């Protein structure tokens, strides 16, 4: 199995440790640990290794599913990785336990690279690009790419990096398309909690739907390293069997914090984080207007902006910003879009404002 280098992570590894300000982070700012009880008891494995059954039942109920249709993971990254292994290496039919027939993935892009490169390394992945500047999802274009060899259609909604939130009608049409071909619709919904009116999760649509998410982007709890996948029993069982070879069990601390964050405190956490996202959205919108840039007005905390005049593509611009202003941005070529760059605006307000001011100086210095 050969896999492409993870372009965005290699960029971060090169620059984020030495820079003053990180404006490439794509989640909401982190919550302080002292908001939670951090004593989970004895420091053993989570038993059973797919997560506490009672807690799984609570989370599964959000999807209209049972505890055997959900598995806790170490973040969304592992949830997606296990889902691809389950559907492409040993695919199982919706609601069943036997082998499936599909071996390929159809991926809506641009997206987080792991959602394309991992299935392409395991099997074959075909990209169906969204078209700028609106990044609108074309169900017809996805339908042209899907055939009887397709095991999974892959969507990230709200989308990273563009912030586009595809509407319920299009998502349901993709689900129906997957069902028509005895395939699955996998939706990475890690930003869903930042939407003021979130769509129904894909796993709630029926046996052909798989949802993955975590506490990272919307809850401000990236360090908890806690996520999950929800789907049909065959997929979840196959994913858990693969998980025996990855992390074995989710983080004990992560599950302990998750039980609190997804319990009585959830409403307050999400309301607080959505309010911060709205406030910062307006700050970024004014900054974009001041510097004559363009974007698709996003849901979440990612702005995918046009590269300013005077720079030869996204990497040249982002390198100038980090070298001259000590601010890290995400080059759009890491998402296959060299005319754009990603700016995260979920940070602390003071850091965001200082970072924007520095980036603005670099932009204006070329004009």
Buried (B, 14 or more C-beta within 10 A) or exposed (E): EEEEEBBBEEBBEEBBEEBEBBBBBBBBBBBEEEBBEEEBEEEEEBEEBBBBEEBBBBBBEBBBBEBBBBBBBBBBBBBBBBBBBBBBBBBBBBBEEEEBEBBBBBBBBBBBBBBBBBBBBBBBBBBBBBEBEEBEBBBEBBBEBBEEBBBBBBBBBBBBBBBBBBEEEBBBBBBBBBBEBBBBBBBBBBBBBBBEEBBBBBBBBBBBBBBBBBBBBBBBBBBBBBBBBBBBBBBBBBBBEBBEEEBEBBBBBBBBBBBBBBEEBEEEBBEEBBEBBEEBBEBBBEBBEEBEBEBBEBBBBBBBBBBBEBBEBBBBBBBBBBEEBBBBBBBBBBBBBBEBBBBBBBBEEEBBBBBBEBBBEBBEEEE
